[in-house]
Amino acid sequence: MKRQVKGYNYHHLRPRSQGGQSLDSNMCFIKIKKHEALHRMFGNFTPKQIDSMLRNFEKDFKLVFGNVTFKEAAEIYQRLLEMKRWTP
């Protein structure tokens, strides 16, 4: 296994929960904050699973919001949440 680097964590490309091993070929260094964010957003998905999820998300996002930016969509969603008659 690779040596430690300050400010970075090891990240399993194929998660241990899916049979991934702690081998150099299955590990990469990633900044700690990014590593934490990846797991908050995607749990223990593999890069291939994340790619598929994001491609589907992009299609669904465009279907729901059209050509608005993500920031504009978040503002629209926030306004909808503030309406008392609408809940997600």
N, C-alpha and C positions, 0 to 999 in steps of 0.2 A: 504494500500500500504506500501511497505517496506521503511525503512528510507534511507536517502542519505548516500553514502560512498564516501569520497574524492578520486578523480581520476577515478571514475566509473560513468557510466550512466545507467539508466534503459533502457532495450530493450524489446519491445513487441514481444513475440514469434509469435503470430498471429497479424499482423500489424493492427493498427486502421483503415487503409484504406480498410482492408478486414473484418471489423467487430470486430476486437479484442478489448478487454476492458482493462482498467488499473487495473486489479485485480492481486493479488499476484500469482495466478495460471498461469497467462499469462505474467508475468514479470520476468526478470532476470537481475542481475548486470553484466556489461561487461566493460572492460577498455575503456576509452573514445576513444583512437586511434583505437582500434579494432572495436568499434561501428561505427565510421566514415568510416573505411575501408569496413566493411560489407555492409553499405548502398551505398557506391560508387560502389562496385562490384555487388551487388544483389538487389539494390533498396529496395522495401518493400515486398520481397518474404518471404514465411514461410519457416521454416527449411525443411519441406517435399518437397517444391518446389525447394529449393536450392539443396537438395540431388539429386533430379531427374535431375536437370540441370547439376550438376557436373558429374553424371553417364553418361549422354549423351555426355558431353564434353570429358570425358575420352575416350569413344568409338571413337568419331570423331577425337580426337587428335591422337590416335593410327592409325587410318585409314590414316590420312594425313602425319604424321611424322614417323610412325613405332615405333621402340624402342628407339628413342633418348630421352634425358631428356628435360624437359621444357626449361631449359637454352639454350641447343643446338638448340631447335626449334626456340626460340626467335632470336638467332643469324642468323639462316637460313632465317627467315622472314625479319630481318633487311637487310641482303644482297640482298634479292629480292626487297625490297623497294628502295634500292640504285641503282638498275638497272633502267635506264631511260625508258626502253620499257615495264616495268611491273608495274601496279598499282593494288591495292586490289579492 
